[in-house]
Amino acid sequence: MVINLNKQNYPDRGFIKGDFLNLKLAPADLVVSFDLLIHLPKENLYNMFIEKLVSLANNNGVVS
C-alpha cells in the first residue's frame, strides 16, 4: 500500500487514510486535493467535501 511505503520512506511525516468527510483533522497551512472531485458521485458529497476542505485550509488550498 502506498501509505505504508510512504511511512517507511518519510518517517518524519504523517500519513492518514480514511473517509475524508468523517476524519477528525486539524486545520493546516496548506490543504491539497488532486484529481478527486470528479469522482464524487453526488452533488451533496461534492459540496460537503468543498466545505470541509475550505474549513481546514488556514492559509492556502489547492484543488485540481
Secondary structure, DSSP 4 states (H G I P E B T S, - for coil): -HHHHHHHH-TTS----S-TTT-----EEEEEE-S-GGG--SHHHHHHHHHHHHHHEEEEEEE-
